[in-house]
Amino acid sequence: MKKLLASLLATLALMSGAHASSESLVLDKFPKERVTDLAALQNGAKIFVNYCLNCHAAAFMRFNRLKDIGLTEQQIKDNLLFPTDKVGELMKVSLDTKDAKEWFGAVPPDLTLVARSRAGASGSGADYLYTYLRSFYRDDTRPTGWNNLIFPNVGMPHVLWELQGQRAAKFVEEADPHDPAKKVHKFDGFEQLTPGKMSPQEFDSNIADLVAYLQWMGEPMQTQRTRIGAGVLIFLAIFTFIAWRLNAAFWKDVK
């Protein structure tokens, strides 16, 4: 029980820290149309399996659900089935929790519902992830050598740095608008230190695909749910009109 409470408190602390840091920033808008783009979802699944699934599990998602985004079972086996040999298996990782705590300071969270859990006043969970994954910068004071603009002192290293390249964050000291006697540390842009394998536009596009997949993974039926909901509302509107006219016809001769 004590371990469970400690785990819950640690999770809440991490989430509140990330939430507080993101509140002071404007989150970039995630391109929502990617969620219905099968090619984007397939590319996002590839990035997720190759870069995220080494440490982060998606323990509520099975590999065979990827058939819902247009992949065949053979494509899943040939290109995405690295942690296991069965398509029906859950997306788990073999990372030991003790090693994770030693290396990162905390166990990497499960990502199945991360796009839903990160929603807040500043924007949707997809907006948060889209901004977060594009906000890493070099910081030699951190154990991993990396830091993040909207999640300061994050334990996660920048696993996509080869694609984006290495960047440094520039900060300036400005007077605190609430107390002129104090100074505040204000972000003043990124400086590219080394180029990546992708251009900034290509990297942003691939991150959008990855976030689209994370958004889809949190609710695989969201597109169908929206379509079914629209159909139900149309049916109810038509039925209401018919019922209204029938009621008028039944009672027209009643004095």
N, C-alpha and C positions, 0 to 999 in steps of 0.2 A: 504493500500500500504506500509506503514511504517513497519507494522508487517511482511509483506511478505519479504521485503528487509532485515529486521533484522534476520528473520529465515534463509534466504539464506546465509547471511554473517556468521551466527553461524555454519551452516552446512559446509560451505567452510573452516572455521577455524578449525573445528574438523577434516575434511578430510585432510587438509594440515598438521595438527599436527601429525596425524597418519602416513601420507605418509612420512613426514620428519624423524620421528623416525624409521620407517621401512627401510629407505634408508641406514642407517648405519649398518644394520644387514643383514645377509644372510638368506633368507627365506627357510624353509624346503620345499622340493618338495612334493606336494600332489600326492598320488597314483591315477593317472588318470583312471586306469582301474575300479575303484569303480563306476564311473558314468554310466557304462553300466552293472553293477551288480545289478540285481533287489533285491536280498536279502540285499545288502548294502544300497540301496536306501530306502527300507522299514524300515530297522533299523534306518536310518538317519531321516526318517519322524517321527518315534516314538520318537526319542530323541528330535527332533525339537518341536513337539507338547507338550511333557511333560516338557521341560526345557526352551524353548525359547519363546513359544507362550503366556506365561503369561504376558510378557512385550512388546515383539516385535511382531508387526503385519506382515502379508504377504498379504497385502490388494489387490494384483493383482492376487492372486492364490485362486482357489476354492477347497474345499475338494474333490469334485468328480473327479478332475484331478488326484488324487492319484490312480485311477483305471488304469492309464497309466503305473504305476510301478508294476502292478500285484495284487493290492489289490481289493477285492470285495467291493461292497457297504455295505454289512453287516459287514465286517471287519472294514471298516472305521467308521461305526456307533458305533460298540462295543468298539473299541480301541482308536480312535483318535478324535472323535467328542465331545470334551469337551466344547468349547466356545459357541456352538450353537446346534440346534437339526435338522438342515437341511443340507443334504450332498451338496447341491448346493450353500451353503453360502460361502462368502469370508472368508479368515483366518484373522479375525479382533480380537482385544482385547478390553476389557472393562476398561483398565487402563485409569484413568483420566489424562489429560495432565498437569493439575496444580499439581497433586500429583507427577507425574513423574518428573517434574522440581524440586520440593521440595526434593524428595528422591535422585535423581540421578544427578541433576544439568542440565539436558537436557532431552527432550523427546526421548525415545529409538527409533532409526530409523527403518523404514520399511525394512524388510529383503528380499523382493521378488527378488530384483536385486543386492543384496549386493555382490555376488560372481563376478558379472561383473563390478561393480563400483569400487572395490578394486584393480583391475589390475593396475600394474605400471611397472616401469623400473626394479624393483627388482624381479618381477615374476608375475604370474597370480593372479587373485583374489582368486582362490582356494588355491594357495600357501600361500597367506597372511592370509586367515582365518584359514588354517590348523596350521600355526605357532602361530597366535594370540591366538587361543583357547587353546593352550598348553603352554602358556607363562605367566600365572597368578602366582603371588606369594603374600605371606602375607606382608602387609605393614600397621603397626598400625598408621602411620601418615595420612593415607587416611580415609575419612569419612566411606567408606564401609569396611575398613580393608584389601582391596586388591589393588594390582597394576598390571600393565602388562608391560612386557619387551619391546614389540614393539609399545605399545600405552601408554606411561607414563602418569600417573595421569588420567587414564580412569575412567569415572563415573560408569561403569558397574562392579558389583561384580562378583566373580567367582561362577557362579550358578552350576557348575559341580564339586565343590570342594569335595563333598562327594565321588564322583567316583574316583577322582585323588588323594585325600588327600591334606594336607596342605604342602606347600613348601615355603622356604625362598630363596631369591636370594642373591648370594654372589658377592660382587664387590671389586675390588682392585684399588688402586691409581697408575697410571703409568704416566711417563713423556709424555707430548704432543709431538708427532713426528714432529709437525710443529713449536712448541715453547717449547724447553726443560725447560724453566723457569716455565712453567705451568704444572699442573697435570690434568689428565683426569680420569673419573670414568669409569672403564671397567668391564663388566660383566664377572664373573668367575665361572658360573655354578649355579645349584640349589642344595639346601639341603632339603631332605625330613624330614618334622617335624612330621607329622602323616600319617599313611598309609591310602589309600583309599579303596573303595570296589573293585576296579579293579587293576590289575597289570599295570605297565607302558605300557606294550605291548597291553594289552586289552584296556586301555584308549585311546592310540593312534589310535587303530583300530576303536574304536567307534567314535572318532573325525573325522577320515577319512570318515566314513559313513555319519556323520552329514554334513560335507562339501560337500560330493558327492550329498546329497539331496539339499543343498543350490545351488550348481552348476546346478543341473537339474532344480530346481525351477525357476532359472533365464532364462532358455530357455528349456522348456520341449520337444521341437521338435528337439533339437540339434542332437541327434543320427539319427533320420529319415532324417534330413536335410543333414547330412554328407553322408548317404547312397544314398539318392536321387541324391545328387550332383555328387557322383562317377558314378552313372548310367547314368546321363546326359552327363558327359564327355566321357564315353565309347561310348554312342550313337553318339555323335558328331564326335568322332574319326572314327567310322565305316562309318557314313554318308559322312564324308569328303573324305574317301578313295573311296567309291562308286562314289561320284560326280566327283572325279578326273579321275577315269577310264572311266566313261561315257563321260566326256568331251574329253578325248583322243580318244575314239571310234567315237564320232561325227565328230571330226575335222581331222581324219587321212587321209581322201581322199581329203581334201581341200588343194590346192596348194597355 
